[in-house]
Amino acid sequence: MRLAIAVAFLAAAFASAADSNATASTAPRPRTGAEIVQNTCILCHGTGLSGAPRARNTREWRPRLRAGIDGLVRSAAAGKGAMPVRGGMPDLSDDELRAAIIYLTGLDENP
C-alpha cells in the first residue's frame, strides 16, 4: 500500500515537473497552495488515505496544528508516515510547501 502511494506521488510529481519544464522558458512563478493541493496532495488528503488528515477539515488538522505551521512544514519536508518527503514533490520550495499546508489546514480561511 505504501509503495502504491509513493508511486502515485512520484508519477504525479514527474508529470507536473515535465509539464512545467516543457512550457516555461523563464523562471516559473511559485505555485499557490491551492494549486499544489489540487494537483497532488488531494490524492491522499482528499479521502484520508493511510490516515492522512483530509484537506480543509479543520477538525482533523487541529491536533497537528499544536506543532504550529513551522512544525508541520518541517514534518512534511522530512516525510511523515506513508507520505514521502515534501509530499512526493521534491521541487517544492519551502514557501510553496508552507502555502500548501496553510491551504490544506484551512487556515487561509480561518486565521
C-alpha positions in Angstrom: 0.0 0.0 0.0 2.8 2.4 0.9 4.6 1.6 -2.3 1.5 2.3 -4.3 1.1 5.7 -2.6 4.7 6.6 -3.2 4.5 5.5 -6.8 1.3 7.7 -7.3 3.1 10.7 -5.7 6.2 10.3 -7.8 4.2 9.8 -11.0 2.2 13.0 -10.3 5.4 14.9 -9.4 7.2 13.8 -12.6 4.2 14.7 -14.7 3.9 18.1 -13.1 7.6 18.7 -13.5 7.6 17.6 -17.2 4.6 19.9 -17.9 6.2 22.9 -16.2 9.6 22.4 -17.9 8.0 22.0 -21.3 6.1 25.3 -21.2 8.3 27.5 -19.1 11.2 29.4 -20.7 11.7 31.7 -17.8 11.7 31.1 -14.0 8.3 29.7 -13.1 6.0 31.6 -10.8 5.6 30.0 -7.4 2.6 27.6 -7.3 -0.2 28.5 -4.9 -1.2 26.3 -2.0 -4.5 25.5 -3.7 -2.7 24.5 -7.0 -0.3 22.2 -5.2 -3.1 20.6 -3.1 -5.5 20.2 -6.0 -2.8 18.7 -8.3 -1.0 16.3 -5.9 -1.9 16.4 -2.2 -5.5 15.6 -2.8 -4.6 12.1 -3.9 -4.3 11.2 -0.2 -5.7 14.2 1.6 -8.9 14.1 -0.3 -10.1 10.8 1.2 -7.8 10.4 4.2 -5.9 7.6 2.6 -3.5 5.9 5.1 -4.7 8.2 7.9 -3.9 11.5 6.1 -5.9 14.3 7.5 -8.4 15.4 4.9 -8.0 18.7 3.1 -9.7 21.7 4.6 -11.0 19.6 7.5 -10.1 21.8 10.5 -11.2 19.2 13.0 -8.8 16.6 11.6 -5.9 19.1 11.4 -6.4 20.7 14.9 -4.2 18.1 16.8 -1.5 18.5 14.2 -1.6 22.3 14.4 -0.3 22.1 18.0 3.1 21.9 16.4 2.4 25.1 14.6 2.8 25.8 10.9 6.6 25.7 11.2 6.4 22.2 12.8 4.0 21.0 10.1 6.4 22.3 7.4 9.3 20.5 8.9 7.3 17.3 9.2 6.1 17.5 5.6 9.6 18.4 4.3 11.0 15.3 6.0 8.1 13.0 5.2 5.6 11.6 7.6 4.2 8.0 7.8 3.2 7.0 4.3 3.8 10.5 2.9 7.1 10.8 1.1 9.5 13.7 1.6 7.8 17.0 0.5 4.7 15.1 -0.3 6.5 13.4 -3.2 7.2 16.8 -4.9 10.9 17.3 -4.3 10.8 20.5 -6.4 8.5 22.3 -3.9 10.1 25.4 -2.4 9.8 25.9 1.3 7.3 28.8 0.6 5.2 26.6 -1.7 5.2 23.8 0.9 4.1 26.3 3.6 1.3 27.6 1.2 0.1 24.1 0.6 -0.1 23.3 4.3 -1.9 26.5 5.1 -4.4 25.7 2.3 -4.7 22.0 3.5 -5.4 23.0 7.1 -8.0 25.7 6.1 -6.0 28.4 7.9 -6.3 30.6 4.9 -10.0 31.0 5.7 -9.7 30.7 9.5 -6.7 32.7 10.6 
